[in-house]
Amino acid sequence: MKLIFKSLFVLAILLVIFLIGGMMLPEKLHLERSVVIHKKADSVYPFVSDFRLYNLWSPWAKIDSDTVYKYEGPARGKGSIMHWSSEHPQVGKGSQKILEEIPGQYLKNVLVFSGMGKAHSHFKLNEEQDATTLTWGFEMHFGYNIPGRVFGLWMADEVAEAYDQGLLSIKQLAEAKN
């Protein structure tokens, strides 16, 4: 009987440590990555405002070529929606919708991941002379979701690496375009 109580006590202590430690982790994940593209913003903007062009540069499209995509709403810009479905765990299922748009300058998307909640991403384009700085940002709020906060630590590195790859692909595509 003493062994059961000691085991429960140790388990309770570990749970308290996990809860307190988890609440000390950041409640949101926010990151931004940027690249300078030697083209005007109007040559870069179509790659981020048209979901049908995403597979040309998206790092997730390269993971699973069998992903199924469906599109709704306008062909590009505000209100445009892309749904995806993949059996690959790194791609999964979800949707993305363009919520806000300042053509040639800014886009804000909401991403809904099946079983993981929602997040927001954005693209900022800052044109100076003949070059455009393209910034891709990501933000996800976990609130009191402690497993989400722990997952957010791992997710930050994964998203940053994927964003760097995607931005490099956009740069290559845009700069190759006449």
GROMACS elastic network, one bead per residue, 0.5 to 0.9 nm:
[ bonds ]
;  ai    aj funct       b0    kb
    1     4     6  0.52335   500
    1     5     6  0.65233   500
    1     6     6  0.87217   500
    2     5     6  0.51819   500
    2     6     6  0.60839   500
    2     7     6  0.84821   500
    3     6     6  0.50921   500
    3     7     6  0.60155   500
    3     8     6  0.85451   500
    4     7     6  0.50747   500
    4     8     6  0.61235   500
    4     9     6  0.85208   500
    5     8     6  0.50431   500
    5     9     6  0.59990   500
    5    10     6  0.85569   500
    6    10     6  0.61373   500
    6    11     6  0.84856   500
    7    10     6  0.51619   500
    7    11     6  0.60817   500
    7    12     6  0.85519   500
    8    12     6  0.60236   500
    8    13     6  0.85815   500
    9    12     6  0.50439   500
    9    13     6  0.62249   500
    9    14     6  0.86616   500
   10    13     6  0.51019   500
   10    14     6  0.62104   500
   10    15     6  0.86059   500
   11    14     6  0.51160   500
   11    15     6  0.61528   500
   11    16     6  0.86759   500
   12    15     6  0.50455   500
   12    16     6  0.62134   500
   12    17     6  0.86330   500
   13    16     6  0.51370   500
   13    17     6  0.61949   500
   13    18     6  0.86001   500
   14    17     6  0.50506   500
   14    18     6  0.61002   500
   14    19     6  0.85878   500
   15    18     6  0.50212   500
   15    19     6  0.61099   500
   15    20     6  0.85649   500
   16    19     6  0.50639   500
   16    20     6  0.60198   500
   16    21     6  0.82661   500
   17    20     6  0.52356   500
   17    21     6  0.57679   500
   17    22     6  0.81888   500
   18    21     6  0.51199   500
   18    22     6  0.57616   500
   18    23     6  0.84749   500
   18   146     6  0.85920   500
   19    22     6  0.50397   500
   19    23     6  0.61527   500
   19    24     6  0.87344   500
   19   146     6  0.71637   500
   20    23     6  0.52121   500
   20    24     6  0.64975   500
   21    24     6  0.52415   500
   21    25     6  0.68739   500
   21   146     6  0.88692   500
   22    25     6  0.53819   500
   22    26     6  0.85927   500
   22   144     6  0.88219   500
   22   145     6  0.85738   500
   22   146     6  0.51525   500
   22   147     6  0.75965   500
   22   149     6  0.68027   500
   22   150     6  0.68850   500
   23    26     6  0.76886   500
   23    27     6  0.78377   500
   23   144     6  0.72162   500
   23   145     6  0.86339   500
   23   146     6  0.65211   500
   23   149     6  0.80856   500
   24    27     6  0.83883   500
   25    28     6  0.88185   500
   25   146     6  0.81417   500
   25   149     6  0.61335   500
   25   150     6  0.72336   500
   25   153     6  0.83963   500
   26    29     6  0.71053   500
   26   142     6  0.83373   500
   26   143     6  0.89333   500
   26   149     6  0.64443   500
   26   150     6  0.88172   500
   26   152     6  0.82513   500
   26   153     6  0.84892   500
   27   140     6  0.86100   500
   27   141     6  0.60220   500
   27   142     6  0.51440   500
   27   143     6  0.52778   500
   27   144     6  0.72562   500
   27   145     6  0.81541   500
   27   146     6  0.85291   500
   27   148     6  0.85780   500
   27   149     6  0.61031   500
   27   152     6  0.86643   500
   28   139     6  0.69437   500
   28   140     6  0.54814   500
   28   142     6  0.55909   500
   28   143     6  0.72859   500
   28   149     6  0.74106   500
   28   152     6  0.76686   500
   29   138     6  0.75290   500
   29   139     6  0.53754   500
   29   140     6  0.51525   500
   29   141     6  0.64695   500
   29   142     6  0.80268   500
   29   149     6  0.83465   500
   29   152     6  0.62091   500
   29   153     6  0.79857   500
   29   155     6  0.84204   500
   29   156     6  0.68471   500
   30   137     6  0.73998   500
   30   138     6  0.56206   500
   30   140     6  0.67308   500
   30   141     6  0.86843   500
   30   156     6  0.80262   500
   31   136     6  0.84004   500
   31   137     6  0.56135   500
   31   138     6  0.54054   500
   31   139     6  0.67009   500
   31   156     6  0.74278   500
   31   159     6  0.84648   500
   31   160     6  0.72488   500
   32   122     6  0.89478   500
   32   135     6  0.65018   500
   32   136     6  0.55708   500
   32   138     6  0.64207   500
   32   139     6  0.89313   500
   32   160     6  0.77379   500
   32   163     6  0.84708   500
   33   134     6  0.83440   500
   33   135     6  0.55807   500
   33   136     6  0.54117   500
   33   137     6  0.64250   500
   33   160     6  0.69716   500
   33   163     6  0.65956   500
   33   164     6  0.65446   500
   33   167     6  0.80717   500
   34   133     6  0.66213   500
   34   134     6  0.54730   500
   34   136     6  0.62748   500
   34   137     6  0.86509   500
   34   163     6  0.86792   500
   34   164     6  0.77030   500
   34   167     6  0.72095   500
   35   132     6  0.82738   500
   35   133     6  0.56578   500
   35   134     6  0.54684   500
   35   135     6  0.66520   500
   35   136     6  0.88631   500
   35   164     6  0.81725   500
   35   167     6  0.63172   500
   35   168     6  0.71975   500
   35   171     6  0.74796   500
   36    39     6  0.88258   500
   36   131     6  0.66475   500
   36   132     6  0.57052   500
   36   134     6  0.63201   500
   36   135     6  0.88395   500
   36   171     6  0.75857   500
   37    40     6  0.80305   500
   37    41     6  0.87403   500
   37    44     6  0.79846   500
   37   130     6  0.87879   500
   37   131     6  0.55203   500
   37   132     6  0.51728   500
   37   133     6  0.61495   500
   37   134     6  0.72179   500
   37   168     6  0.89795   500
   37   170     6  0.83826   500
   37   171     6  0.53332   500
   37   172     6  0.83091   500
   37   174     6  0.74526   500
   37   175     6  0.68984   500
   38   130     6  0.61394   500
   38   132     6  0.63516   500
   38   133     6  0.86687   500
   38   171     6  0.79149   500
   38   174     6  0.82113   500
   38   175     6  0.62874   500
   39    42     6  0.81458   500
   39    43     6  0.62733   500
   39    44     6  0.70722   500
   39   127     6  0.86156   500
   39   130     6  0.56113   500
   39   132     6  0.61190   500
   39   171     6  0.87411   500
   39   174     6  0.68955   500
   39   175     6  0.62248   500
   40    43     6  0.56097   500
   40    44     6  0.68782   500
   40    45     6  0.89696   500
   40   127     6  0.64171   500
   40   128     6  0.81817   500
   40   129     6  0.78086   500
   40   130     6  0.54747   500
   40   131     6  0.55641   500
   40   132     6  0.58000   500
   41    44     6  0.50413   500
   41    45     6  0.58114   500
   41   104     6  0.59638   500
   41   105     6  0.75326   500
   41   125     6  0.64852   500
   41   126     6  0.73696   500
   41   127     6  0.58725   500
   41   130     6  0.87071   500
   41   131     6  0.75895   500
   41   132     6  0.56172   500
   41   133     6  0.84677   500
   41   134     6  0.85835   500
   42    45     6  0.53339   500
   42    46     6  0.72373   500
   42   103     6  0.88852   500
   42   104     6  0.59137   500
   43    46     6  0.68000   500
   43    47     6  0.82498   500
   43   174     6  0.62437   500
   43   175     6  0.85074   500
   43   177     6  0.79111   500
   43   178     6  0.89667   500
   44    47     6  0.59050   500
   44    48     6  0.74979   500
   44   104     6  0.81974   500
   44   125     6  0.83124   500
   44   132     6  0.78458   500
   44   134     6  0.82252   500
   44   170     6  0.75019   500
   44   171     6  0.80031   500
   44   173     6  0.87263   500
   44   174     6  0.57769   500
   44   175     6  0.87179   500
   45    48     6  0.55764   500
   45    49     6  0.61325   500
   45    50     6  0.85784   500
   45   103     6  0.78253   500
   45   104     6  0.54974   500
   45   105     6  0.77262   500
   45   106     6  0.88331   500
   45   125     6  0.76966   500
   46    49     6  0.50970   500
   46    50     6  0.57740   500
   46    53     6  0.77465   500
   46    76     6  0.81660   500
   46   104     6  0.84028   500
   47    50     6  0.60350   500
   47    51     6  0.78540   500
   47    52     6  0.87148   500
   47    53     6  0.57283   500
   47    54     6  0.65336   500
   47    56     6  0.83741   500
   47    57     6  0.81474   500
   47   170     6  0.70015   500
   47   173     6  0.87949   500
   47   174     6  0.82002   500
   48    51     6  0.71121   500
   48    53     6  0.76693   500
   48    54     6  0.70125   500
   48    76     6  0.89623   500
   48    77     6  0.88549   500
   48   107     6  0.79787   500
   48   123     6  0.73294   500
   48   170     6  0.87110   500
   49    52     6  0.89970   500
   49    53     6  0.83998   500
   49    54     6  0.87927   500
   49    75     6  0.89202   500
   49    76     6  0.54322   500
   49    77     6  0.51738   500
   49    78     6  0.83350   500
   49    80     6  0.85524   500
   49    98     6  0.80571   500
   49   101     6  0.86873   500
   49   103     6  0.85260   500
   49   104     6  0.88732   500
   49   107     6  0.73155   500
   50    53     6  0.56015   500
   50    54     6  0.69932   500
   50    75     6  0.65266   500
   50    77     6  0.66385   500
   50    80     6  0.79166   500
   51    54     6  0.50779   500
   51    55     6  0.79326   500
   51    71     6  0.78911   500
   51    75     6  0.77993   500
   51    76     6  0.68114   500
   51    77     6  0.88539   500
   51    80     6  0.76384   500
   51    81     6  0.75695   500
   51    82     6  0.63815   500
   51    96     6  0.88884   500
   52    55     6  0.69545   500
   52    56     6  0.85849   500
   52    71     6  0.80346   500
   52    75     6  0.78940   500
   52    76     6  0.82998   500
   52    82     6  0.83414   500
   53    56     6  0.56222   500
   53    57     6  0.76173   500
   53    58     6  0.88203   500
   54    57     6  0.56716   500
   54    58     6  0.54410   500
   54    61     6  0.80314   500
   55    58     6  0.52064   500
   55    59     6  0.81440   500
   55    60     6  0.81508   500
   55    61     6  0.53889   500
   55    62     6  0.78407   500
   56    61     6  0.79792   500
   56    62     6  0.89748   500
   56   169     6  0.79772   500
   56   170     6  0.82039   500
   56   173     6  0.82464   500
   57    60     6  0.87976   500
   57    61     6  0.77263   500
   57    62     6  0.83766   500
   57   165     6  0.83499   500
   57   166     6  0.55949   500
   57   167     6  0.78611   500
   57   168     6  0.83824   500
   57   169     6  0.50947   500
   57   170     6  0.58022   500
   57   173     6  0.79156   500
   58    61     6  0.53619   500
   58    62     6  0.69714   500
   58   162     6  0.83213   500
   58   163     6  0.85780   500
   58   165     6  0.80569   500
   58   166     6  0.53312   500
   58   167     6  0.86495   500
   58   169     6  0.77578   500
   58   170     6  0.85747   500
   59    62     6  0.53769   500
   59    63     6  0.68420   500
   59   162     6  0.58615   500
   59   163     6  0.77158   500
   59   165     6  0.63308   500
   59   166     6  0.55430   500
   59   169     6  0.85264   500
   60    63     6  0.51378   500
   60    64     6  0.69744   500
   60    65     6  0.89726   500
   60    90     6  0.76841   500
   60    91     6  0.61788   500
   60   162     6  0.78426   500
   60   166     6  0.88822   500
   61    64     6  0.57653   500
   61    65     6  0.60916   500
   61    66     6  0.87263   500
   61    67     6  0.73757   500
   61    91     6  0.82286   500
   62    65     6  0.62198   500
   63    67     6  0.89824   500
   63    88     6  0.79901   500
   63    90     6  0.76912   500
   63    91     6  0.74264   500
   64    67     6  0.57295   500
   64    86     6  0.72502   500
   64    87     6  0.85075   500
   64    88     6  0.66884   500
   64    90     6  0.87967   500
   64    91     6  0.73625   500
   65    68     6  0.85962   500
   66    85     6  0.89482   500
   66    86     6  0.70323   500
   66    87     6  0.86448   500
   67    84     6  0.65908   500
   67    85     6  0.56251   500
   67    87     6  0.77317   500
   67    88     6  0.83866   500
   67    91     6  0.80970   500
   67    92     6  0.87504   500
   68    83     6  0.81432   500
   68    84     6  0.55816   500
   68    85     6  0.52247   500
   68    86     6  0.65641   500
   69    82     6  0.67873   500
   69    83     6  0.55767   500
   69    85     6  0.66854   500
   70    81     6  0.82780   500
   70    82     6  0.57988   500
   70    83     6  0.51181   500
   70    84     6  0.65603   500
   70    85     6  0.89036   500
   71    74     6  0.87698   500
   71    75     6  0.81438   500
   71    80     6  0.75267   500
   71    81     6  0.56166   500
   71    83     6  0.63304   500
   71    84     6  0.89730   500
   72    75     6  0.78162   500
   72    79     6  0.83289   500
   72    80     6  0.61053   500
   72    81     6  0.50133   500
   72    82     6  0.65387   500
   72    83     6  0.83337   500
   73    76     6  0.82272   500
   73    78     6  0.88475   500
   73    79     6  0.59167   500
   73    81     6  0.61367   500
   74    77     6  0.69681   500
   74    78     6  0.75893   500
   74    79     6  0.62878   500
   74    81     6  0.79401   500
   75    79     6  0.89438   500
   75    80     6  0.62544   500
   75    81     6  0.86867   500
   76    79     6  0.78500   500
   76    80     6  0.55489   500
   76    81     6  0.86204   500
   76    98     6  0.85600   500
   77    80     6  0.57733   500
   77    98     6  0.63657   500
   77    99     6  0.85587   500
   77   100     6  0.81795   500
   77   101     6  0.65770   500
   77   103     6  0.78396   500
   77   107     6  0.79358   500
   78    81     6  0.87770   500
   78    97     6  0.78392   500
   78    99     6  0.56278   500
   78   100     6  0.57748   500
   78   101     6  0.57846   500
   78   107     6  0.80967   500
   78   108     6  0.87482   500
   78   109     6  0.89351   500
   79    97     6  0.63360   500
   79    98     6  0.54093   500
   79    99     6  0.62578   500
   79   100     6  0.82673   500
   80    96     6  0.83501   500
   80    97     6  0.57189   500
   80    98     6  0.56248   500
   80    99     6  0.83578   500
   81    95     6  0.70443   500
   81    96     6  0.56371   500
   81    98     6  0.66765   500
   82    94     6  0.85020   500
   82    95     6  0.55023   500
   82    96     6  0.52621   500
   82    97     6  0.65151   500
   83    93     6  0.76574   500
   83    94     6  0.57796   500
   83    96     6  0.64601   500
   83    97     6  0.87810   500
   84    91     6  0.84126   500
   84    92     6  0.77240   500
   84    93     6  0.54861   500
   84    94     6  0.55298   500
   84    95     6  0.61037   500
   84    96     6  0.86223   500
   85    88     6  0.89091   500
   85    91     6  0.76931   500
   85    92     6  0.59437   500
   85    94     6  0.66597   500
   85    95     6  0.88112   500
   86    89     6  0.76638   500
   86    90     6  0.87318   500
   86    91     6  0.59505   500
   86    93     6  0.59278   500
   87    90     6  0.87475   500
   87    91     6  0.74972   500
   87    92     6  0.60138   500
   87    93     6  0.80568   500
   88    91     6  0.54903   500
   88    92     6  0.58560   500
   89    92     6  0.52356   500
   89    93     6  0.89354   500
   91    94     6  0.87473   500
   92   113     6  0.76959   500
   92   114     6  0.73359   500
   93   112     6  0.86200   500
   93   113     6  0.62124   500
   93   114     6  0.54368   500
   93   115     6  0.87124   500
   94   111     6  0.72538   500
   94   112     6  0.53219   500
   94   114     6  0.52678   500
   94   115     6  0.89567   500
   95   110     6  0.81796   500
   95   111     6  0.57604   500
   95   112     6  0.52448   500
   95   113     6  0.67543   500
   95   114     6  0.84403   500
   96   109     6  0.64329   500
   96   110     6  0.56040   500
   96   112     6  0.63582   500
   96   113     6  0.87804   500
   97   108     6  0.84827   500
   97   109     6  0.53487   500
   97   110     6  0.54154   500
   97   111     6  0.67068   500
   97   112     6  0.87547   500
   98   101     6  0.74307   500
   98   107     6  0.68248   500
   98   108     6  0.58512   500
   98   110     6  0.66219   500
   99   107     6  0.74972   500
   99   108     6  0.55338   500
   99   109     6  0.53393   500
   99   110     6  0.67279   500
  100   106     6  0.77664   500
  100   107     6  0.55558   500
  100   108     6  0.50043   500
  100   109     6  0.71422   500
  101   104     6  0.85073   500
  101   105     6  0.78472   500
  101   106     6  0.55869   500
  101   108     6  0.65859   500
  102   105     6  0.54351   500
  102   107     6  0.65298   500
  103   106     6  0.65102   500
  103   107     6  0.78100   500
  104   107     6  0.86892   500
  104   124     6  0.86777   500
  104   125     6  0.67961   500
  104   126     6  0.88680   500
  105   123     6  0.79357   500
  105   124     6  0.57249   500
  105   126     6  0.66511   500
  105   127     6  0.84285   500
  106   122     6  0.71835   500
  106   123     6  0.55180   500
  106   125     6  0.61859   500
  106   126     6  0.89513   500
  107   121     6  0.83076   500
  107   122     6  0.53668   500
  107   123     6  0.51730   500
  107   124     6  0.67811   500
  108   120     6  0.70409   500
  108   121     6  0.58687   500
  108   123     6  0.66613   500
  108   124     6  0.88823   500
  109   119     6  0.84076   500
  109   120     6  0.55169   500
  109   121     6  0.51714   500
  109   122     6  0.59604   500
  109   123     6  0.86688   500
  110   118     6  0.69491   500
  110   119     6  0.58742   500
  110   121     6  0.64761   500
  110   122     6  0.87763   500
  111   117     6  0.84469   500
  111   118     6  0.54191   500
  111   119     6  0.51288   500
  111   120     6  0.57803   500
  111   121     6  0.73506   500
  112   115     6  0.88066   500
  112   116     6  0.77351   500
  112   117     6  0.59002   500
  112   119     6  0.65399   500
  112   120     6  0.87054   500
  113   116     6  0.52127   500
  113   117     6  0.55054   500
  113   118     6  0.59219   500
  113   119     6  0.80947   500
  114   117     6  0.67453   500
  114   118     6  0.86241   500
  116   148     6  0.85337   500
  117   140     6  0.87866   500
  118   140     6  0.69520   500
  118   141     6  0.82981   500
  119   138     6  0.73059   500
  119   139     6  0.57813   500
  119   141     6  0.71908   500
  120   137     6  0.81751   500
  120   138     6  0.57979   500
  120   139     6  0.52369   500
  120   140     6  0.64351   500
  121   136     6  0.71437   500
  121   137     6  0.52536   500
  121   139     6  0.62206   500
  121   140     6  0.87507   500
  122   135     6  0.78977   500
  122   136     6  0.57019   500
  122   137     6  0.50457   500
  122   138     6  0.66156   500
  122   139     6  0.88165   500
  123   134     6  0.68271   500
  123   135     6  0.55066   500
  123   137     6  0.63966   500
  124   133     6  0.78848   500
  124   134     6  0.57537   500
  124   135     6  0.50355   500
  124   136     6  0.66643   500
  124   137     6  0.82840   500
  125   132     6  0.62694   500
  125   133     6  0.57276   500
  125   135     6  0.65026   500
  126   131     6  0.84083   500
  126   132     6  0.53916   500
  126   133     6  0.50966   500
  126   134     6  0.66031   500
  126   135     6  0.83543   500
  127   130     6  0.72748   500
  127   131     6  0.58173   500
  127   133     6  0.63473   500
  127   134     6  0.86500   500
  128   131     6  0.55571   500
  128   132     6  0.61472   500
  128   133     6  0.80066   500
  129   132     6  0.80951   500
  134   167     6  0.76939   500
  134   171     6  0.88812   500
  135   167     6  0.83018   500
  136   163     6  0.70139   500
  136   164     6  0.89376   500
  136   167     6  0.77397   500
  137   163     6  0.84659   500
  138   159     6  0.81880   500
  138   160     6  0.89935   500
  140   152     6  0.83780   500
  141   148     6  0.88204   500
  141   149     6  0.86848   500
  142   145     6  0.53695   500
  142   146     6  0.76107   500
  142   147     6  0.87994   500
  142   148     6  0.57263   500
  142   149     6  0.59575   500
  142   152     6  0.81598   500
  143   146     6  0.80387   500
  143   148     6  0.84836   500
  143   149     6  0.81156   500
  144   147     6  0.89845   500
  144   148     6  0.84174   500
  144   149     6  0.81767   500
  145   148     6  0.51483   500
  145   149     6  0.63107   500
  145   150     6  0.88722   500
  146   150     6  0.63126   500
  146   151     6  0.85232   500
  147   150     6  0.50854   500
  147   151     6  0.60597   500
  147   152     6  0.84693   500
  148   152     6  0.59341   500
  148   153     6  0.88424   500
  149   153     6  0.67519   500
  150   153     6  0.55202   500
  150   154     6  0.72274   500
  150   155     6  0.88825   500
  151   154     6  0.53969   500
  151   155     6  0.60020   500
  151   156     6  0.86934   500
  152   156     6  0.59793   500
  152   157     6  0.89773   500
  153   156     6  0.55754   500
  153   157     6  0.74396   500
  154   157     6  0.59141   500
  154   158     6  0.67224   500
  154   159     6  0.89391   500
  155   158     6  0.50429   500
  155   159     6  0.59301   500
  155   160     6  0.83693   500
  156   159     6  0.53187   500
  156   160     6  0.60317   500
  156   161     6  0.85778   500
  157   160     6  0.51478   500
  157   161     6  0.61344   500
  157   162     6  0.85906   500
  158   161     6  0.53087   500
  158   162     6  0.62243   500
  158   163     6  0.86082   500
  159   162     6  0.50582   500
  159   163     6  0.59611   500
  159   164     6  0.85106   500
  160   163     6  0.50920   500
  160   164     6  0.61506   500
  160   165     6  0.86767   500
  161   164     6  0.51797   500
  161   165     6  0.63639   500
  161   166     6  0.87246   500
  162   165     6  0.51084   500
  162   166     6  0.61349   500
  162   167     6  0.85955   500
  163   167     6  0.59948   500
  163   168     6  0.84536   500
  164   167     6  0.52462   500
  164   168     6  0.61815   500
  164   169     6  0.86656   500
  165   168     6  0.51985   500
  165   169     6  0.62654   500
  165   170     6  0.87739   500
  166   169     6  0.50677   500
  166   170     6  0.62447   500
  166   171     6  0.86005   500
  167   170     6  0.50617   500
  167   171     6  0.61144   500
  167   172     6  0.86336   500
  168   171     6  0.50078   500
  168   172     6  0.62231   500
  168   173     6  0.86679   500
  169   172     6  0.51170   500
  169   173     6  0.61605   500
  169   174     6  0.85179   500
  170   173     6  0.51158   500
  170   174     6  0.59145   500
  170   175     6  0.83348   500
  171   174     6  0.52703   500
  171   175     6  0.59241   500
  171   176     6  0.83788   500
  172   175     6  0.53547   500
  172   176     6  0.60596   500
  172   177     6  0.86685   500
  173   176     6  0.52537   500
  173   177     6  0.63111   500
  174   177     6  0.52138   500
  174   178     6  0.83618   500
  175   178     6  0.76938   500
